Amino acid sequence: MQQYGTTEVKEPKSDFELNVGKNYQEKNYLLGRKRRVVNWIPLLLAVFFPWFLFLFVYRSVFSRLHYNKPWISLNCVVLAFVICISVTIKAYMVSKKAEDAHAHHHDKLYASGTVFFWKYHAVTYWIATILAWLMGDLNFWFYMQPFFDVEHLARYDNVNPSSALFPNGEVVPAAGKRYLDAGIVYFQDDVVLDQTKAMSFRNGDLYCVAPLVSKKCTKNCGYDFWAIGLNCCSDSASDFRCGEFSNPNAKSGLRLMRDDQRAMFRLAVLAAEGVHKITSTHPLFFYFLEDPKSEIKSYKERGYSMFLTWMFIFFFGNAAAVALAVKSATVFYASVNLG
């Protein structure tokens, strides 16, 4: 209570109060000083901003942008890391301000209330960027790139994998080098898997191969078209059981797009050449099936399914983390009598 005849000395306003025109003596940024009311605006920012950053990075890494213009995709990731660094620096500066004993009371109070959210944003931005970059890149290499590759390759119909007829009437072995740009191949109706010449090569996984041949070819046949599969045959016997090997309507091939697997299948073909006394000069590897278009469409569907799965996982995981963090911060600020 002010005594009669005395003058009340008011504490000078801080720079923040002068510039913004709001008095933070009665309201903390995190909690209401009187009733500890949660400020929902920074909470919503903490929920949505890291999620938006996650979607931005993931989308730029796994989409067609990465395939057609990889340098733009890389710049998007670099931009995300720049944002992470900037927010981390800001969190450090606010933290130092809150610990500064010489800072104005209201400026220090404001910094103490906001340091929690700046630190939270810094941590979650790093998590969002690194996780989206990693999972988006894996999604791209396993699902989206094979889909885009097949889209850009050629389609061949009525292909005889065993022999080719020259204009002069000469019949020669079919050469794989004539179909190096093949993505989807539809073979002739008499094409089958030659189970007697199947072979495998083990390097962790079991890489299985079997030549695709025409029933009509009896001599001077080519062996450049091979059906493939992983862990679907025997180490010692010719028992290729990969894909749609038992489907009589399977007369098509979907080209292998995994560069890391191609060398292993090539070694399996080399083993088949040595064991069965055949020659494969330019082997091409295919998944033998009935409907290659549906199969390649499933690559895209699985890619987007993984994207949606991670989108929801990160959103709800981050929302739960915000709720737990705010609860912990509320207890902490109450314990230090900030309110």
Secondary structure, DSSP 8 states (H G I E B T S, - for coil): ---TT---------HHHHHH----SSB-SSBBTTT--B-HHHHHHHHHHHHHHHHHHHHHHHSHHHHH-HHHHHHHHHHHHHHHHHHHHHHHHHHHHHH-TTS-HHHHHHHHHHHHHHHHHHHHHHHHHHHHHHHHHHHIIIIIHHHHHHHHSEEEEEE-SSEEE-TTS-EEE--GGGGTTEEEEEE-TTEEE-GGG-EEEESSSEEEEEEEEETT--SS----EEEEEES-S-SSS-----TTTT-TT--EEEE---HHHHHHHHHHHHHHHHHHT---SS-EEEEEES-HHHHHHHHHHHHHHHHHHHHHHHHHHHHHHHHHHHHHHHHHHHHTT--
